[in-house]
């Protein structure tokens, strides 16, 4: 480290251009503060605009939610109608099963009656023609 004299030096203890440097730094500080103030104001304005836009978007989303709720209610009504139709088809299926069962029984009775009729006719013919 170089030797620094301790004794009193006449004149300022700082370089001569230091006042100009300090003036420049003070000017920079003032303009920086003013710039920061403008940036903060613009930021507040932008935040206010964004809040207003988000409020309008929120309102639009609320409207969309209400419309979806209406659509959901309509689908619930349609689902209930389909359930009613399904119940009707189930009852029709039961009726078809019972009707099919009755038709089968009627068919068997009809076959039995036809066989008995043919047997009776053959018996009568055999008696009439003296085959028996």
VEXDREN-2710 file (C-alpha; in Angstrom, 1 decimal):
% VEXDREN-2710
k/r/px/py/pz
1/UNK/0.0/0.0/0.0
2/UNK/1.4/3.4/-0.9
3/UNK/2.2/5.9/1.8
4/UNK/-0.6/8.4/2.4
5/UNK/0.4/11.6/4.1
6/UNK/-1.3/12.2/7.3
7/UNK/-0.7/15.9/7.6
8/UNK/-3.3/18.5/6.6
9/UNK/-3.7/19.1/3.0
10/UNK/-5.1/22.5/2.0
11/UNK/-8.2/22.3/-0.2
12/UNK/-10.9/19.7/-0.6
13/UNK/-10.3/16.1/0.5
14/UNK/-11.8/14.8/-2.7
15/UNK/-11.0/15.2/-6.4
16/UNK/-12.1/18.4/-8.1
17/UNK/-14.6/16.7/-10.5
18/UNK/-16.4/15.0/-7.6
19/UNK/-19.0/17.8/-7.3
20/UNK/-19.9/17.3/-11.0
21/UNK/-20.1/13.6/-10.5
22/UNK/-22.3/14.0/-7.5
23/UNK/-24.5/16.4/-9.4
24/UNK/-24.9/13.8/-12.2
25/UNK/-25.7/11.1/-9.7
26/UNK/-28.3/13.3/-8.0
27/UNK/-29.8/14.0/-11.4
28/UNK/-29.8/10.3/-12.2
29/UNK/-31.5/9.6/-8.8
30/UNK/-34.2/12.2/-9.5
31/UNK/-34.9/10.9/-13.0
32/UNK/-34.9/7.3/-11.7
33/UNK/-37.3/8.2/-9.0
34/UNK/-39.6/10.0/-11.5
35/UNK/-39.3/7.0/-13.9
36/UNK/-40.1/4.6/-11.1
37/UNK/-43.2/6.8/-10.3
38/UNK/-44.3/6.7/-13.9
39/UNK/-43.7/2.9/-14.1
40/UNK/-45.7/2.4/-10.9
41/UNK/-48.5/4.5/-12.2
42/UNK/-48.6/2.6/-15.5
43/UNK/-48.4/-0.7/-13.6
44/UNK/-51.4/0.4/-11.5
45/UNK/-53.3/1.4/-14.7
46/UNK/-52.5/-1.9/-16.3
47/UNK/-53.5/-3.8/-13.1
48/UNK/-56.8/-1.9/-13.1
49/UNK/-57.4/-2.7/-16.7
50/UNK/-56.6/-6.3/-16.1
51/UNK/-59.0/-6.4/-13.1
52/UNK/-61.7/-4.9/-15.2
53/UNK/-61.1/-7.5/-18.0
54/UNK/-61.0/-10.3/-15.5
55/UNK/-64.2/-9.1/-14.0
56/UNK/-65.8/-9.1/-17.5
57/UNK/-64.4/-12.5/-18.1
58/UNK/-65.7/-13.8/-14.8
59/UNK/-69.1/-12.5/-15.7
60/UNK/-68.9/-14.3/-19.0
61/UNK/-67.8/-17.5/-17.3
62/UNK/-70.8/-17.1/-14.9
63/UNK/-73.1/-16.8/-17.9
64/UNK/-71.5/-19.9/-19.5
65/UNK/-71.9/-21.8/-16.2
66/UNK/-75.6/-20.9/-16.0
67/UNK/-76.0/-22.1/-19.6
68/UNK/-74.3/-25.3/-18.8
69/UNK/-76.5/-25.8/-15.8
70/UNK/-79.5/-25.3/-18.0
71/UNK/-78.1/-27.9/-20.5
72/UNK/-77.5/-30.3/-17.6
73/UNK/-81.1/-29.9/-16.4
74/UNK/-82.3/-30.6/-20.0
75/UNK/-80.1/-33.7/-20.1
76/UNK/-81.5/-34.8/-16.8
77/UNK/-85.0/-34.5/-18.2
78/UNK/-84.0/-36.4/-21.3
79/UNK/-82.4/-39.1/-19.1
80/UNK/-85.7/-39.4/-17.1
81/UNK/-87.6/-39.7/-20.4
82/UNK/-85.2/-42.4/-21.6
83/UNK/-85.6/-44.2/-18.2
84/UNK/-89.4/-44.1/-18.7
85/UNK/-89.0/-45.5/-22.2
86/UNK/-86.7/-48.2/-20.9
87/UNK/-89.3/-49.2/-18.3
88/UNK/-91.9/-49.3/-21.1
89/UNK/-89.7/-51.5/-23.2
90/UNK/-89.0/-53.8/-20.2
91/UNK/-92.7/-54.2/-19.6
92/UNK/-93.2/-54.8/-23.4
93/UNK/-90.5/-57.5/-23.2
94/UNK/-92.3/-59.1/-20.3
95/UNK/-95.5/-59.1/-22.3
96/UNK/-93.7/-60.6/-25.3
97/UNK/-92.3/-63.3/-23.2
98/UNK/-95.8/-64.2/-21.8
99/UNK/-97.4/-63.9/-25.2
100/UNK/-94.7/-66.2/-26.7
101/UNK/-95.4/-68.7/-23.9
102/UNK/-99.1/-68.5/-24.6
103/UNK/-98.6/-68.9/-28.4
104/UNK/-96.4/-72.0/-27.8
105/UNK/-99.1/-73.5/-25.5
106/UNK/-101.8/-72.7/-28.1
107/UNK/-99.7/-74.2/-30.9
108/UNK/-99.3/-77.4/-28.9
109/UNK/-103.0/-77.5/-28.2
110/UNK/-103.7/-76.9/-31.9
111/UNK/-101.3/-79.7/-32.9
112/UNK/-102.9/-82.0/-30.3
113/UNK/-106.4/-81.1/-31.6
114/UNK/-105.3/-81.7/-35.2
115/UNK/-103.8/-85.1/-34.4
116/UNK/-106.9/-86.1/-32.5
117/UNK/-109.1/-84.9/-35.4
118/UNK/-107.1/-86.8/-37.9
119/UNK/-107.1/-89.8/-35.7
120/UNK/-110.9/-89.5/-35.2
121/UNK/-111.4/-89.2/-39.0
122/UNK/-109.2/-92.1/-39.7
123/UNK/-111.1/-94.2/-37.1
124/UNK/-114.4/-93.2/-38.6
125/UNK/-113.2/-93.9/-42.1
126/UNK/-111.9/-97.3/-41.0
127/UNK/-115.3/-98.1/-39.4
128/UNK/-117.2/-96.8/-42.4
129/UNK/-115.1/-98.8/-44.9
130/UNK/-115.1/-101.8/-42.7
131/UNK/-111.4/-101.8/-42.3
132/UNK/-111.7/-102.6/-38.7
END
